[in-house]
Amino acid sequence: MYAAGLSISEIARRTGRDRKTIRKWLRTNAMPKPAKRKRSSMLDQHKAFILEQMQKGVTNASKMLYLLQQRGFKGKIRIVRAFMAPYRPMAKAAATVRFETPPGKQAQVDWADFGYIEVDGRRLKLYCFIMVCV
C-alpha cells in the first residue's frame, strides 16, 4: 500500500493498526510474526498423573478433579476437562482381557422381571433369579 502511494495514516485507517506499528513494519520490510506467549498452567505438574490415571480407566473429569484435589490441585474442573478431552478416546480404546476359568468354577448371576401373575386373586410381580455356570 505504501509503495502504491498511500500515506502511513491512510494505511493505518484501512488496516485498523496504529500508525507507529505501520511505520515499524515499513522499516523492517517484513510482516512481524506474532509472538506466542508460553504460560505455565496449574495443571503442568499434574499432567503425568492424569495420563497415568486415564490409562487405569479413570476418564470421568469429576473423579479426576477429586483425585487431583487430594494431591493439592486448586484449579477448576474446566481445565481438567480441556486437558483430558483429546486423550479420552485413547483411554477408552484399551482392550479388556477376558478372565477364563475351568468349567463350573465361575457363575454369572442376575435378576429378571417377568411381569405379573395372579395368585389367590392377588396380582403379584414375578421375579426370576438366574444363575449360569460357565
Secondary structure, DSSP 8 states (H G I E B T S, - for coil): -TTTT--HHHHHHHHT--HHHHHHHHHHTS-----------TTGGGHHHHHHHHHTT---HHHHHHHHHHTT----HHHHHHHHGGGHHHHHT---------TTS-EEEEEEEEEEEEETTEEEEEEEEEEEE-
